[in-house]
Amino acid sequence: MRKEFKGHFIDNKTVKEKWNKGYANLDLHFAFFDKVVVVDNSKDKEPFSVIVSIENQTKTIFTPPPSYFQERLQKLSEIIFKD
């Protein structure tokens, strides 16, 4: 996809490492932000969909989270699904 938009090449190992680290960082640090919006952009050539928004400790779930959400974002999931 990156090359399709005239971006530079990045090997698959680097992409996977940064992808995994991004999930880990989000799960560790989401509480430091005033607003967090999690989107699903996994569908090629389709617009992203908003999964959840948290602003000032108010959560809004827009679409059901993907099956992997709770496994990859455990701390965030605890906040979202605690009710």
Protein Blocks (a to p, Z undefined) as FASTA:
>chain_A
ZZmnopacddfklmmmmmmmmmmmmmmmmmmpmbdcdddfkbghiacddfbdceehiacd
fbdcdfklmmmmmmlmmmmmmZZ
